[in-house]
Every structure is written in structure tokens, then in C-alpha cells.
Amino acid sequence: MVHRPSFILSQEDWSLHRKGHQDQQRHQEKVRDAIKKNLADLVTEESIVMHDGRQIVKVPIRSLDEFRFRYNFNKGQHGGQGDGDSSVGDVLGRDPQGKQQQAGPGKGEGAGEAPGVDYYEAEVSLEEIQDMLFKDLELPNLQRKTLDDIKTTDIRFTDVRKKGLQGNIDKKRTLIEAIKRNALAGRENKYQIIPDDLRYKTWEEIEKPHSQAVVLAMMDTSGSMGQFEKYIARSFFFWMTRFLRTRYENVDIQYIAHHTEAKVVTEHEFFTKGESGGTICSSAYQLTWNLIEQKYSPDKYNIYPFHFSDGDNLSSDNEKCVKLIRQIMEVSNIFGYGEVNQYNRSSSLMNAFKNIQDPKFKNVLIKEKSEVYKALCTFFTSGEAIRAS
Amino acid sequence: MKREEMRQLERSIEEITDIARGMGLDFYEMRYEVCPADIIYTFGAYGMPTRFSHWSFGKTFHKMKMQYDFGLSKIYELVINSDPCYAFLLDGNSLIQNKLIVAHVLGHCDFFKHNAKFAGTSRYMVESMAASADRFREYEMEHGKEAVETFIDSVLAVQEHIDPSLIGRTQRLQKPADIIPVKKPADPYEDIWAIGEKKAEEVPTPVRFPAQPEKDLLLFIMEHAKGMEDWQRDVLSVMREEMLYFWPQIETKIMNEGWASYWHLRILREMDLTEAETIEFARLHAGVIAPSRTSLNPYHVGLKMWEDIEKRWGRERMWEIREFDSDMSFLRNYLTKELCDEMDLYLYQKVGNEWKVVEKDWEKVRDQLCTARVNGGFPVIVVQDGDYLKNGELYLKHSYEGVELDVKYLEKTLPHVHALWGRTVHLETMLDGRPVVFTHDGKKNHRRFV
């Protein structure tokens, strides 16, 4: 009979056992998918748009819960242990008040002291959201204009040479050369470097012709634009600005605020200042037209005017608006009009624009926050293909 | 681990094994494996080193591993109910940590080998899980990763709904209703007296499907769902077997951890420890049995109860109890007023938005602890009708016993049941004292009070 030991102690190499990490990665992929599905809500997430400097946004992702039939923890009694002198009435913890109900995306529930409550909150960086959001967006109908000052230069280290700048020494390759040379001569473990061993990284200049574009962002800041309307318009322009900055190098953005008069304002003023008064939209269109004539010649620039308003315009001004829009459209790539109309009232401006049958004219009606995403997709989609949100 | 350390550990294991045997513990052959943290945590998350892949395990792994990386918690060991019995030790454990763990693990293994709940469990699960995982991978190649993953998602949502009485059995016990009663005439001429009398109209008993409410939801779906492919049935069957394998561990958590803690304490007392080791051991042990205000620490409660049993009846009785009881009967029979007071057990509940201690009466505490362990702590849900409305719809019923279901979870789980069954599914339960039926038709949830 073979004697079998009652135990074996061993230690193996587990480095190839990657299952946990792989499934973890798959889980993270799923989190990202879930965020993508929530993009429409994230776009108007206040903590992002209000720009409080945080780069990480917490998003409660509920679809990744592992759902099952379970008891309502809040309605049952549970066992616990005190430290010897517990008595009826002792408080173990508190739930943050009222948080349960408003668990919308981005609300960022505080971690309650409540026992057993398990929810999953994914952390995403602004960059990640941007990447996902901007992936399919682009400036529509972008054309190449005259070639001066519209190229991007880029530097790429693609080559290794024996001569070069000291600052660009390729240490690794230099060392390898020295080792090789010494090894060839039969000398082991000698790494003395002679000038012949030196290797330098060398770069190449790449010139990419790039189209030049200007975006003319017009926003109604009149008294009729309420909190909600302004918020929507700003969310849109916030993302538009970020989108253009990250994706295009040569895009000018001109901010135009208007009520009865229009003026060019700084980015900061555009996003923060509130005004009041009546509305004459043609003032903004006129200013846009002037800018095009004076600064942004259609020969050199792709021109993208966008206008956000609540649609409440002085009726007698409508005709002039339509005329100006037609005029602008002849030289611009598209014309985007977004109307924030929460209660679906019949608007004077949208009515006036009904008859514009130009494919360059794109309009979006926004009734709720999540539709800002739809607006982005509508305006920044190439050609005629407009994606469903 | 260095070779010298391995040798030292080996010597200690030998000594511990001898002491344990001498005390009467009886375990399978042991296989100790020293592995790095991410491997231990992988095993912890999957429940078994060879189990199939799924993102939910990855999520658990990530959570556990993070807690370890931040120094918030640490798993020292992992032991698997199998023959031979595998135990995984964390590389980086000190010698005294490993001594405690080895002694603890032997207690578990003795329990696996002798407790009646484990009698029907497969002792070759390491191998069968590996084989299943291989097959799952093949299904992924054949039918696509997405399809397999989505299907597993759905099975996981209802995986607890099995019938634990079927552990180790291939055939269901015959239920009373399946046995057709044969009416015996009282005497050979009985029927003569009935001639000419109007026969009582025979009411055909409605044919019910299933004849008795079926507790094993997975089994029922596996046998009767229409349009399920072979590979899906296989996945379902594998996951059901795995749940049956894990079930006894759910049902004996307090006993089993208490038993292992009782023995690691006894065994280490027999060993010659250095002063530093003794202090380190005391610190470790105290950490393991530290009580919690919002849950029961099975190590603590179990240990106290076993020690009380020893005090009252001696060790002989302990062997019997570890063989015949499970947590519910263990608590019911051996949790005393004195123990409740000593451990300061209570019940707490949500009052307004505060979690408050609401009960200290020991009998009520004991009863609630038992109730909370009915069906492993999961709601009991049975198949009431597998051909509801004569339309092949599935009608489930929650056996309501005072605690409502989590509606949000319920509404998210029903679509998974629908995905498995392939037709409209219903679930009857109680909300605010009224019976209510939730329905999912593949697109939407409906709710109606009945």
C-alpha cells in the first residue's frame, strides 16, 4: 500500500491566471456602456455645466445592479449586536432625508449610514464623457477654403540617426549599441560609451491642411428667457465650445448676446451674464452678417451660425429675420436654430421659419433637459443623416 | 514565500494536523496552496477557482480587491468543500497567521465531511466546475459572447430559487398529490346498493400544472420552457447544480464559522507559541470575532454558542449537533437568554429615517433570527401555474410571510424571468396588506391589485 500524505503544501505560479481581471474589465466596459446610455441626461448635468472645476463626476449607474427577488430591507427587522448596554430606542444610523425618491442620474446620492444599502456609483471623468459624447459629432459640410494659415503642423519622432541634438539622445538605443559593440569585441559587461554609439531621435514635421471655420453663437438674453431656457441654451453652448476646442484647431468662436440689440461678448460674459428687455432677433442676425462681411470672408472660412432663443420675438421683426437668415445661409455651411419651448406654446419665430426649405437650415425644438443631446447630434452631424437620440 | 518559510510552515501544518486528529476532528486529505492576493480574491469572488467567467464576479472581485488594497479588509484563507479539500493561503501571511488559518480550515473540513446538510453535495465540484467553464467558453465561441452573457445574467437573477431538498438527489420524492388514491370498496357488494341511484356527478378535478406548487424555479424552467436551446438548458442546469452545491454553506454559516473558530482556539492553545506569536494570535482572533452593530458576526455568535453547548453538555454532544443541525435549528435549540444577554443581541428596524433598536426580548430576537434564515434568507417563490390563462404563461407566487419584496428589484428581475420562460410572466405578492400581481409581457411591467 502506498502511503499517501495527509496534506500537501505547494506554491504555484499563478501569473497566467487573469480571470478576475478580465471579468473586472468586462464589468467596466458595461459601466461605460451604461454611461453612454445616460448621455442625454449627463449633458445637462448641473455639476458639469456649472463648471465648478471638478473633473470627476459621479454617476449612479443602476443598470449594473445584479437584480433578484429580494426582501425590502427597509421594511424588515434585522439582528445586530451591541457592546453590552444597548437598549430599545438606540439609534444606529440615519438615512439622508428624502434622497431615496430623487435618484435621478447625476443627483449623486450621499453615502447613507443605512446598513445594507448597496448601490453602485460609477466615477467618470469629464474627459471620458466628452470622448463618448463627441465621438460621432463633427462640423457638417466642412469644406477646404484657401490654403493660407489653415494648416496644422505636427511633430512626430519617427527616425533614429547618428547625428542630432544632445537633448534628443535615445538612451536606450545608445546603450544597446555600446553593449553590441563590446559584445562583438568579446568584452563582457563593459558598457563604456564612445561617440560612435550615440543615437539620436529625429523628428519629422507633418503638415496637414486644415479647414478654417468660425462659429457664431447667438443667444437670446431677453427678459422672456427664464431660468430653464437660459440653462438649456448655455448647456448647449457649453458642450459646443468644448467640442470645438477639443476637436478642431482653427475654429473661431464669436459669442453674440442679444435682446433688442445685439453685441459681441466674451465667453465669460456669455455664460454668466443675464439681461432683460424685449426681443428683436434680427439684431443678432444683422450683427452676424456684419461680422461675416468684415472679418470672416466665406472664401476663407466655413461659417456656422447657431441661435438659441425661446422663440418669443417681436412679430413685426419676423420678416426681417427670415430675410437675414436666407442671406446668411447663402454664405454659411449650415444655420442652426434651437428653440427652447418647455410648454409647447406656438411660437412666433418657429412659425416664421416654417417656410424655410433649405437643407442648410436645421432647427431643434427643446422641451426638456435631455433633449440638449439631441440638439448636439442634430447640429453636428455631417450630411443629412440625423441620428436619433 | 521563501523555501525556508515553506519548510517551517510545513512543519507547523504537520503539528496542527496531529493535534486536530488527537482532538477527534476528522477531515479529508488537505491540499494547501499559497497564492498571491489577486488570486485569493478571484477565488473569493467566484466562490471557486475554476468557476465560469462572468462580469458580476469581476465586479465583486474588484470591490474586494480594492478593500484589500486600501487595507480595509483582508481574506486570509479560502477553503473549498471537496475531497481532497483545497485550502488557499495568502502569500504574505505571517507564520502565526497561517497557523491560525490551518487550524481554522481543519475545523471547516471536518464540518463539510460530517454535517448532514453537506452529505449530498458533490465533492468533485472543483473538477466539474472546470469542465462546465470549458463548455461555457465553447458556447461563447459558437453563439457569441453576448448571447451567453445575457443568458447567464438572467439565470443569475433567479439562481437562488431552487429546492434544496433535491441536493444529491436526481429524483424528486413522490409528493402526496401525485399518488392517486385507490378507493377500496367497503365490502364486495357495496356497488349493488348504488344501482338505480342517481350517481353523484363526478366533478373532474382540474388538471393543474404543476400538480403541486413548484419551489425549484430553475428546474421547472429547465424542463418546461419552450424554445430553449440545448446549450441554454445546459447552462441553466450547471448553474442550478452549483447553487445546490453552495446552498448548505448558506444554511450553516453560523455553525460552521463558529465550529472552525472553536477549534482554532483549542488547537492553538495546545501549541508552543512564542510571546510575540501569542499576542499576534490574540489580536487576530479578536479581529475575527469582533461583533457588528448592524449584522450578526457568525464567527462570534457561533463560537459563543458552541462554547455554551460544551459547558452545558460536554464535547460529546457537540459532535452530534455538528452532524444533525443547521443554523435555524441551532439558533432555535441552543440560543439561550443568557447568551442573548451576554452578546447583547437586539433587533433593529427603520423608523422614519432612522435605524433604531426596537427589540431586546430574547425570545423575539431568537425567533426573528430564525425567520430571517428561512430559505437561506431568500424570499420563497413558487411556480403556481405553468400554463396560466391556457396560454403557456408563467404564474409565480411569493409565499408572503410578513415582509414585502423590494418592488424596484422585483420589476427589474421579472424581465429576466421572461427572457428565460419566453412568454409573459406574472408574480403575485403582497403590498401594504393587499395581494398584487406584477406582470411582464416582454416589453413592459404592469401592476394590478387583486
Interface residues (C-beta under 8 A of the other chain):
Chain A: R4 P5 S6 F7 I8 L9 S10 Q11 E12 W14 H17 K19 G20 H21 Q22 D23 Q24 Q25 R26 H27 K30 L64 D65 E66 F67 R68 F69 R70 Y71 N72 F73 N74 K75 G76 Q77 H78 G79 G80 Q81 G82 D83 G84 D85 S86 S87 V88 G89 D90 V91 L92 G93 R94 D95 P96 Q97 E113 A114 P115 G116
Chain B: M1 M6 L9 E10 I13 E14 T17 E29 M30 R31 Y32 E33 V34 C35 P36 D38 I39 Y41 T42 A45 Y46 S53 H54 W55 S56 F57 G58 K59 F61 H62 K65 D91 L156 A157 V158 Q159 E160 H161 P291 S292 R293 T294 S295 L296 N297 H300 V301 M343 D344 L345 Y346 L347 Y348 Q349 K350 N353 E354 W355 K356 V357 V358 E359 K360 V365 Q368 L369 A372 F378 P379 I381 H398 V403 E404 L405 D406 V407 Y409 L410 K412 T413 H416 L427
